[in-house]
């Protein structure tokens, strides 16, 4: 524990040059520096009330990221980033490795990790190649993401390259052999090794229509055979100016089947339809999302940023065997005034959950968010989720207070 505290403190002190630069004490050095250090400190208080467990959870945690990026030389640059997470005060939550199963799960265990370390080669905005440990976020992160909501990022040891055509199309190919998951290296679920994962994407901005992306994700994961699958899909997103308002839209279809060492045999559909409208400070969206299941297996997205989908209470991180149908409404308001309110974001989301097989009721959920940036370096947010079970999982209420400092 003392070693972890020492390293944790080291990460903080590693970021001190950035704080000095931000305060103007080394402006000249900062303008000429080849190495650009940075620090990102995030504190969170998370509480969870979950029916069926004897105790409520209270998790007070702090996450520190500190690292540096170099400027480009002949197109080459380097990024190295450490990350440390520690709880503050009593450990009244199940962090997935501490054995406190009388509490609900808050998946932010204490850890110290090498979060990112990669070499990048960038050539004339045409070729972008990264090799090493890195975050990977594709599209809306429905299939592949960094799970940035949790204190420990999900990262991949991978090689990822993108080629952008002057005519507009872009093509990405990536190969990953290891996934460093949010549960940290002390968890038996924290690292998936010896993976054979392929990411293939092609995107094009179609005039008037919007952005069209076709993708193929082929995942063979020996440490989690149930996560092995092949998924082929296409996504459309865009907006149209209506004169005083904007029509927003997104639609996606994918087909997923067994792959690699997955012993199950299945074929499942994914469907998303999400129209919306933006008028002044108000954006409203209505969504229909389907992740099919056959009663034994279901479509899975184990490498997604799952917290962003199907309710913030996280009751559907793994798709139920009978599948999931999520109908939702999402309203965001960003007031333009008065001055004390400008820059604040208000958001409310409602979900109605059912199965795709048998039309079983799963429950409903309300989500609420208030967030605000204070200057360039500080952000605050309050967030709440209330899942009302209708026979699936259990009633759950979660609350978060988060503040973040970046330099």
Buried (B, 14 or more C-beta within 10 A) or exposed (E): EEEBEEEBEBBBEBBEBBBBBBEEEBEEEBEEBEEBBBBBBBBBBBBBBBEEBEBBBBBBBBBBBBBBBBEBEEEBBBBBBBBBBBBEEEBBBBBBBBEBEEBBBBBBBBBBBBBBBBBBBBEEEEEBBBBBBBBBEBBBBBBBBBBBBBBBBBBBBBBBBBBBEEEEEBBBBBBBBBBBBBBBBBBEBBBBEEBBBBBBBBBBEEEEEBBBBBBBBBBBBBBBBBBBBBBBBEBBBBBEEEEEEBEBBBBBBBBBBBBBBBEEEBEBBBBBBBBBBBEEBBBBBBBBBBBBBBEEBBBBBBBBBBBBBBBBBBBBBBBBEBBBBBBBBBBBBBBEEEEEEEBBBBBBBBBBBBBBBEEBEBBBBBBBBEBBBEEEEEBBBEBBBBBEBBEBBEBBBBBBBBBBBBB
